[in-house]
Amino acid sequence: MKIQWKRLIVCILIPLAVGGTSALLTRGSMSTFDSVAKPPLSPPAWLFPVAWTILYVLMGVASYLVLTSNMPARSRTALRVYGVQLFFNFFWSIIFFNLENYLLAFVWLLILWALILLCTVLFYGIDKRAGYLMIPYLLWVTFAGYLNFGIYLLN
């Protein structure tokens, strides 16, 4: 399979743009994060942008594999779910950091987690590599759920 570089770059830029825009809207929020009581295993603040950048690139590559598969009908459905989970991903940080509504953010994150799981399963059914590329994202959001719920309980 020949790599379609323009499509691949666009597919990677989409989640990076979603995450970058969300980060811009919540800039300065890490000071809020630093000031709240956190559960054990909370990583240092510098790790979050590094992890998210890697995850967004993996998501972009996964979406590219689905987009360029030979299953256009299944790909459309999977990419719609992918788009919806990106929407939920975008607004989670705004709810958590800007609104500081930790309970609503946790509920929102549960919906996001379910959407990521569904997206992962759909991607896997189209291209196993795409499904595998979504697993780190699912695991990170699982960990984020632990952190979010812990912060809700402690604050």
Backbone torsions as a table, in degrees:
resi	resn	phi	psi	omega
1	MET	NA	125.8	179.3
2	LYS	-80.1	134.5	-179.8
3	ILE	-74.7	129.7	175.6
4	GLN	-94.7	90.8	-168.7
5	TRP	-58.4	-41.6	-179.5
6	LYS	-62.4	-44.9	178.5
7	ARG	-63.8	-42.4	179.5
8	LEU	-60.8	-45.6	-179.6
9	ILE	-63.1	-43.9	178.4
10	VAL	-62.2	-43.1	-179.7
11	CYS	-62.9	-34.0	177.7
12	ILE	-77.2	-38.2	-178.3
13	LEU	-67.5	-30.7	-178.0
14	ILE	-59.9	-56.5	179.3
15	PRO	-67.0	-32.4	176.1
16	LEU	-63.2	-38.6	177.9
17	ALA	-67.6	-41.3	177.4
18	VAL	-60.3	-49.8	-180.0
19	GLY	-66.2	-40.7	180.0
20	GLY	-65.2	-41.5	178.0
21	THR	-65.2	-43.2	177.6
22	SER	-61.8	-41.3	178.7
23	ALA	-63.9	-39.2	177.6
24	LEU	-62.9	-40.9	-178.7
25	LEU	-71.0	-20.6	-179.1
26	THR	-113.5	15.1	-177.3
27	ARG	-58.3	146.7	-174.5
28	GLY	84.0	-5.3	-175.7
29	SER	-73.9	-22.0	-179.8
30	MET	-66.5	-22.8	174.8
31	SER	-68.4	-36.2	174.1
32	THR	-64.3	-45.1	179.3
33	PHE	-59.6	-41.2	-179.7
34	ASP	-65.1	-28.6	-174.4
35	SER	-88.2	-14.1	-178.5
36	VAL	-87.8	155.3	174.1
37	ALA	-71.7	133.0	-176.7
38	LYS	-120.4	153.1	178.5
39	PRO	-73.6	167.6	175.7
40	PRO	-58.1	155.5	179.0
41	LEU	75.2	11.3	177.4
42	SER	-68.0	125.5	-178.6
43	PRO	-76.4	164.9	175.4
44	PRO	-67.0	153.5	-175.4
45	ALA	-58.3	-34.5	-177.2
46	TRP	-63.7	-23.0	-176.9
47	LEU	-70.8	-30.0	-174.4
48	PHE	-61.6	-52.1	179.4
49	PRO	-64.4	-32.8	177.8
50	VAL	-65.4	-50.4	-178.9
51	ALA	-61.7	-45.8	-178.0
52	TRP	-64.3	-38.7	178.6
53	THR	-60.7	-45.5	177.9
54	ILE	-61.7	-44.5	-178.8
55	LEU	-64.4	-40.3	178.8
56	TYR	-64.6	-37.9	177.2
57	VAL	-65.6	-44.2	177.9
58	LEU	-60.7	-42.8	177.6
59	MET	-60.5	-43.2	-179.5
60	GLY	-62.3	-43.4	177.9
61	VAL	-64.0	-42.0	178.2
62	ALA	-60.6	-45.0	-179.6
63	SER	-65.3	-34.7	175.9
64	TYR	-61.9	-45.4	179.8
65	LEU	-60.2	-38.4	178.8
66	VAL	-71.6	-44.5	-179.2
67	LEU	-59.4	-38.8	-175.4
68	THR	-95.4	10.5	178.4
69	SER	-73.3	172.6	178.2
70	ASN	-95.3	28.2	-179.5
71	MET	-128.1	70.4	-172.3
72	PRO	-59.4	-39.2	-178.2
73	ALA	-67.1	-47.8	179.0
74	ARG	-66.3	-35.5	179.8
75	SER	-64.8	-41.5	178.9
76	ARG	-58.3	-46.9	179.0
77	THR	-61.5	-48.0	-178.8
78	ALA	-62.3	-40.5	-179.0
79	LEU	-72.4	-27.0	172.9
80	ARG	-66.2	-45.8	177.1
81	VAL	-61.4	-41.3	176.6
82	TYR	-56.9	-45.6	178.2
83	GLY	-62.7	-41.0	179.5
84	VAL	-66.1	-41.2	179.5
85	GLN	-67.8	-32.8	174.8
86	LEU	-63.8	-38.2	175.9
87	PHE	-59.5	-47.6	178.9
88	PHE	-65.5	-38.3	177.4
89	ASN	-60.0	-46.3	-178.6
90	PHE	-57.1	-47.3	-173.1
91	PHE	-82.7	-16.3	179.8
92	TRP	-58.3	-48.6	-176.2
93	SER	-65.4	-31.7	177.0
94	ILE	-67.4	-43.6	178.5
95	ILE	-64.3	-44.1	-176.5
96	PHE	-71.8	-53.4	-172.2
97	PHE	-85.4	-50.0	-175.8
98	ASN	-75.3	-45.5	-179.2
99	LEU	-85.1	-19.2	-177.0
100	GLU	52.3	35.7	177.9
101	ASN	-100.2	87.0	-171.1
102	TYR	-69.6	-32.7	178.4
103	LEU	-70.2	-48.2	177.9
104	LEU	-60.8	-39.9	178.3
105	ALA	-61.0	-39.7	179.0
106	PHE	-65.3	-44.8	178.0
107	VAL	-62.1	-43.4	177.3
108	TRP	-59.2	-41.2	-179.9
109	LEU	-66.2	-35.3	176.2
110	LEU	-62.8	-40.7	177.3
111	ILE	-66.1	-44.0	177.2
112	LEU	-57.6	-44.8	-179.7
113	TRP	-59.0	-45.4	179.3
114	ALA	-62.8	-39.9	178.5
115	LEU	-66.4	-39.3	177.6
116	ILE	-64.5	-42.6	177.8
117	LEU	-60.4	-47.5	178.5
118	LEU	-60.6	-44.9	179.1
119	CYS	-61.0	-43.0	179.5
120	THR	-61.1	-44.9	179.5
121	VAL	-63.9	-44.9	179.2
122	LEU	-63.7	-44.2	178.0
123	PHE	-60.6	-44.5	-179.3
124	TYR	-59.6	-38.4	179.0
125	GLY	-67.3	-18.9	179.7
126	ILE	-97.8	-45.6	179.7
127	ASP	-150.8	112.3	-176.2
128	LYS	-52.7	-39.0	179.6
129	ARG	-59.7	-39.7	179.7
130	ALA	-64.4	-41.4	177.2
131	GLY	-62.3	-44.7	179.3
132	TYR	-63.5	-35.8	179.9
133	LEU	-66.7	-20.7	179.2
134	MET	-85.4	-16.2	-176.2
135	ILE	-61.2	-43.9	177.5
136	PRO	-58.7	-36.6	177.3
137	TYR	-63.0	-46.8	178.6
138	LEU	-60.5	-42.7	179.3
139	LEU	-66.0	-41.8	-180.0
140	TRP	-64.7	-40.9	179.1
141	VAL	-69.5	-30.8	172.8
142	THR	-61.6	-46.9	177.5
143	PHE	-63.7	-40.3	177.0
144	ALA	-61.4	-35.2	177.0
145	GLY	-63.5	-42.2	175.9
146	TYR	-59.7	-47.2	179.7
147	LEU	-63.4	-46.4	-178.5
148	ASN	-59.8	-47.8	-178.5
149	PHE	-66.7	-39.5	176.9
150	GLY	-61.6	-42.8	178.2
151	ILE	-65.0	-40.2	176.4
152	TYR	-58.5	-47.1	-178.0
153	LEU	-66.6	-36.7	-174.6
154	LEU	-85.4	-12.3	-175.5
155	ASN	-121.4	NA	NA
